[in-house]
Each structure stands twice: as structure tokens, then as C-alpha cells.
């Protein structure tokens, strides 16, 4: 049986009088992909940000690889092996694709020559070698998403948080991105947590899922089992009114 790489235990997040998450539990199995599902305002982004360290819980704990990281900053969590992408990509537009990936490496004090060689390997892995010397500002949305993945890979993560990784990507390019994510898991041993609205994408990626509504856990389990829940079917599959 696979061990849990990440455990969210009794997490509550309150912003003033608004409770965004209430007593949330989540276990992420090592080597698997876990989806965070829910309607708008359900608390998906807040939970994602709690894992990343961008939001501190009002109560509860975040345990990664057996260590309590609840009080650790995003940069510390990155050092421990947690990386993330963003729904709206934010590359350094004036830097080349290769240089964008090098930034992630030089931030960890990697020597420049080594950083260039490593960055080139990550750029090649995501299929952007032909664009390596182009400024990031000329990339398409799909190419920017690939660059985000390359930058995340450069931090050598154990856990990768994907925020709407196919958002804004043209439909023909989506299968290639999904295949790339599968390779990251299978070839690099990276565990993945994904927030994504496209159920077709989730069925192609996720092993497990958690469904939130109004900040509370409605159901957890395998992706297939969670997708059969009445609330999930209403919201994502159109069976009745959301």
C-alpha cells in the first residue's frame, strides 16, 4: 500500500467572518495524482494555496513527507520538494525560454554552467528545445504552460501542484500536455495535485479526488467513485441544476 506523501489534517481557514475551509482532511498518496473538485467558491483555490504555503490555516496542520510544514513559507516548501504552477502564467517575458528555467536553478545557487545544461534538459523534456533561445513573450498559451512545467521541474519537486494547467490552451494541444504530465509522474516519480475544471482532463490524469462545497469535504475517494457522487454529477456532468 502506498504511503501518504501529503496529509491535510482538520484544516480550517477563516478570512474575518468568512470560513473558506472547515475541518478539511486530505491524504495524497505518493506517486498518484489527486484532483481537487468543487463549484466556484467551494474552497478549491484556498486549499491549493494552503498546500503551497500561500495561505496559512486558522487551525489544522499540513504534513509533508512526515514533517509538519504548516508554518513554513512557500520558499521553504519549495526547498522541501513542493512546486506549483499558476493558472495565469507569469514568465519573464524579456528572458529566453532557457533563461527562464535557469532562474529557478540559479536561485538554488546552482553554478551557471551547470544551470544552463540542466535547464536545457528540462526545456527538452517539455518539448520546447526549438524555442529555447526565443523570448518567453512570443510563446503561445500552450507553450507558456510547458515553460511553467519546465520551471517547476527545475526545482526537483516530489509534489507538483497544477493550477488549471489546460486553461486557455487550444483543444488540439491538450493531449500533448496531459501526456507530458503523465511522463513527469511515471519517469520522474512526481506526485501531483491538480485543480482543473475540465472533467475530461481529470479522468485522463487523476487517480483520487476530493470534492468540496462551501468549504467542506463532501466526498473523497478514487476519481471514478467521486465522479459518481450526485453533487459532482450535477455540477460537472450536467445531471440537473448545479
C-alpha positions as CSV (number, residue, x, y, z in Angstrom):
1,X,0.0,0.0,0.0
2,X,1.4,3.4,-1.0
3,X,2.2,5.8,1.9
4,X,0.7,9.3,2.0
5,X,3.2,11.9,0.8
6,X,0.9,14.8,2.0
7,X,-1.7,14.9,4.7
8,X,-4.0,17.8,5.4
9,X,-5.5,17.4,8.9
10,X,-8.5,19.3,10.3
11,X,-7.7,22.4,8.3
12,X,-9.9,25.4,8.8
13,X,-9.3,28.8,7.1
14,X,-11.3,31.9,8.1
15,X,-10.9,35.3,6.5
16,X,-12.6,37.6,9.0
17,X,-16.1,36.2,9.4
18,X,-15.9,34.1,6.2
19,X,-15.0,30.5,6.6
20,X,-13.3,29.4,3.4
21,X,-12.4,25.9,4.6
22,X,-13.9,24.0,7.5
23,X,-12.2,21.0,9.1
24,X,-10.8,19.7,5.9
25,X,-8.9,16.4,5.7
26,X,-7.0,15.3,2.6
27,X,-4.5,12.5,2.0
28,X,-2.3,12.5,-1.1
29,X,-0.8,9.1,-2.0
30,X,2.8,9.0,-3.0
31,X,3.2,8.5,-6.8
32,X,-0.5,9.3,-7.5
33,X,-2.5,12.2,-8.9
34,X,-5.2,13.8,-6.8
35,X,-7.8,16.2,-8.1
36,X,-9.5,19.0,-6.1
37,X,-13.1,19.4,-7.3
38,X,-15.9,21.8,-6.5
39,X,-18.1,24.6,-7.7
40,X,-16.9,28.2,-7.8
41,X,-16.4,29.4,-4.2
42,X,-16.1,25.9,-2.8
43,X,-12.6,26.5,-1.4
44,X,-10.6,24.7,-4.0
45,X,-8.1,27.6,-4.5
46,X,-7.8,28.2,-0.8
47,X,-7.0,24.5,-0.2
48,X,-4.5,24.6,-3.0
49,X,-2.9,27.7,-1.5
50,X,-2.7,26.1,1.9
51,X,-0.7,23.2,0.4
52,X,1.6,25.6,-1.4
53,X,2.0,27.8,1.7
54,X,0.5,30.9,0.3
55,X,-2.3,30.8,2.8
56,X,-1.9,29.9,6.5
57,X,-4.7,27.8,8.1
58,X,-6.5,29.3,11.0
59,X,-6.3,25.8,12.6
60,X,-5.1,22.4,11.5
61,X,-1.9,21.0,10.1
62,X,-0.1,20.3,6.8
63,X,2.2,17.3,6.9
64,X,4.6,16.6,4.0
65,X,6.9,13.5,4.0
66,X,6.1,13.1,7.6
67,X,7.1,16.6,8.6
68,X,4.8,19.3,9.9
69,X,5.2,22.2,7.4
70,X,2.2,24.2,8.5
71,X,4.3,27.3,9.5
72,X,6.7,27.0,6.6
73,X,6.8,29.7,3.8
74,X,6.3,28.8,0.1
75,X,10.1,29.1,-0.5
76,X,10.8,26.7,2.3
77,X,8.2,24.3,1.0
78,X,9.9,24.5,-2.4
79,X,13.1,23.6,-0.8
80,X,11.4,20.6,0.8
81,X,10.1,19.5,-2.6
82,X,6.7,21.2,-3.2
83,X,6.4,23.1,-6.5
84,X,3.4,24.8,-8.2
85,X,2.2,26.2,-11.5
86,X,-0.2,29.1,-11.9
87,X,-3.4,29.4,-13.8
88,X,-2.2,32.6,-15.4
89,X,1.4,32.0,-16.5
90,X,4.0,34.6,-15.5
91,X,7.2,34.0,-17.3
92,X,9.9,36.7,-17.5
93,X,8.9,37.9,-21.0
94,X,12.2,39.5,-21.8
95,X,14.3,36.4,-21.0
96,X,14.6,33.5,-23.3
97,X,12.9,30.2,-22.6
98,X,16.2,28.7,-21.5
99,X,16.9,31.7,-19.2
100,X,13.5,31.4,-17.6
101,X,14.3,27.9,-16.5
102,X,17.8,28.8,-15.4
103,X,16.3,31.4,-13.0
104,X,14.8,28.5,-11.0
105,X,18.2,26.8,-10.8
106,X,20.4,29.8,-10.0
107,X,18.0,30.7,-7.2
108,X,19.2,27.4,-5.6
109,X,22.9,28.5,-6.1
110,X,23.5,26.1,-9.0
111,X,26.7,27.2,-10.9
112,X,25.9,29.0,-14.1
113,X,27.4,26.4,-16.5
114,X,25.6,23.6,-14.7
115,X,22.4,25.6,-14.6
116,X,22.5,26.1,-18.4
117,X,23.0,22.4,-19.1
118,X,20.2,21.3,-16.6
119,X,17.8,24.0,-17.9
120,X,18.4,22.7,-21.5
121,X,17.4,19.2,-20.3
122,X,14.2,20.4,-18.8
123,X,13.3,22.5,-21.8
124,X,13.9,19.4,-24.0
125,X,11.7,17.3,-21.7
126,X,8.7,19.6,-22.2
127,X,9.2,19.8,-25.9
128,X,10.5,23.4,-26.2
129,X,14.0,22.9,-27.5
130,X,13.2,24.6,-30.7
131,X,12.1,27.7,-28.7
132,X,14.9,27.7,-26.2
133,X,16.5,30.9,-27.5
134,X,13.2,32.7,-28.1
135,X,11.9,35.3,-25.7
136,X,9.1,34.0,-23.5
137,X,6.8,36.8,-24.5
138,X,6.4,35.3,-28.0
139,X,5.2,31.9,-26.8
140,X,1.6,30.7,-27.3
141,X,-0.5,29.9,-24.2
142,X,0.2,26.2,-24.6
143,X,3.9,26.8,-24.9
144,X,3.8,29.0,-21.8
145,X,2.2,26.2,-19.9
146,X,5.0,23.9,-20.9
147,X,7.5,26.5,-19.8
148,X,5.8,26.6,-16.4
149,X,6.2,22.9,-16.1
150,X,9.9,23.1,-17.1
151,X,10.5,25.8,-14.4
152,X,8.7,23.6,-11.8
153,X,10.8,20.6,-12.8
154,X,13.9,22.6,-12.3
155,X,13.1,22.8,-8.5
156,X,13.3,18.9,-8.5
157,X,9.9,18.5,-6.7
158,X,8.4,15.5,-5.0
159,X,5.0,17.1,-5.2
160,X,3.7,19.3,-8.0
161,X,0.6,21.5,-7.7
162,X,-1.1,22.2,-11.0
163,X,-3.5,25.1,-11.2
164,X,-5.7,24.8,-14.3
165,X,-2.9,23.5,-16.4
166,X,-5.0,23.3,-19.6
167,X,-6.8,26.7,-19.1
168,X,-6.6,28.8,-22.2
169,X,-4.9,26.0,-24.2
170,X,-6.3,25.2,-27.6
171,X,-8.1,21.8,-27.6
172,X,-5.7,20.0,-30.0
173,X,-2.7,20.8,-27.7
174,X,-4.3,19.4,-24.6
175,X,-3.5,15.7,-25.2
176,X,0.2,16.5,-25.5
177,X,0.2,18.4,-22.2
178,X,-1.6,15.5,-20.5
179,X,1.0,13.1,-21.8
180,X,3.8,15.4,-20.6
181,X,2.2,15.4,-17.1
182,X,1.9,11.6,-17.1
183,X,5.6,11.3,-18.1
184,X,6.5,13.6,-15.2
185,X,4.8,11.2,-12.8
186,X,6.0,8.0,-14.4
187,X,9.5,9.0,-15.4
188,X,10.4,11.5,-12.6
189,X,8.4,10.0,-9.8
190,X,6.5,13.2,-9.1
191,X,3.2,13.1,-7.1
192,X,0.6,15.6,-8.4
193,X,-2.3,17.6,-7.0
194,X,-4.4,19.3,-9.7
195,X,-7.2,21.9,-9.7
196,X,-9.0,21.7,-13.1
197,X,-12.5,22.4,-14.4
198,X,-12.2,20.1,-17.4
199,X,-13.6,16.7,-16.3
200,X,-12.2,15.0,-19.5
201,X,-8.8,16.2,-18.4
202,X,-9.3,14.9,-14.8
203,X,-10.4,11.5,-16.0
204,X,-7.2,11.3,-18.1
205,X,-5.0,12.3,-15.1
206,X,-6.4,11.7,-11.6
207,X,-6.3,8.6,-9.5
208,X,-8.0,10.1,-6.5
209,X,-10.2,13.1,-5.9
210,X,-11.7,15.4,-3.2
211,X,-15.0,17.2,-3.7
212,X,-15.5,20.4,-1.8
213,X,-18.6,22.6,-1.4
214,X,-18.9,25.7,0.7
215,X,-15.5,24.9,2.3
216,X,-16.4,21.4,3.5
217,X,-15.5,18.0,2.2
218,X,-18.5,16.3,0.6
219,X,-16.8,13.2,-0.7
220,X,-13.3,11.7,-1.2
221,X,-12.1,8.6,-2.9
222,X,-11.0,7.4,-6.3
223,X,-11.6,9.7,-9.2
224,X,-14.2,7.3,-10.6
225,X,-16.1,7.0,-7.3
226,X,-16.1,10.7,-6.6
227,X,-17.3,11.4,-10.2
228,X,-20.4,9.2,-9.5
229,X,-21.5,11.3,-6.5
230,X,-24.8,13.1,-7.1
231,X,-23.3,16.6,-6.3
232,X,-20.4,16.1,-8.7
233,X,-22.6,14.8,-11.5
234,X,-24.9,17.8,-11.1
235,X,-22.1,20.4,-11.3
236,X,-19.6,18.8,-13.7
237,X,-21.7,16.4,-15.8
238,X,-24.9,18.4,-16.2
239,X,-27.2,16.0,-14.5
240,X,-29.7,18.5,-13.2
241,X,-29.2,22.0,-11.8
242,X,-25.9,22.8,-10.0
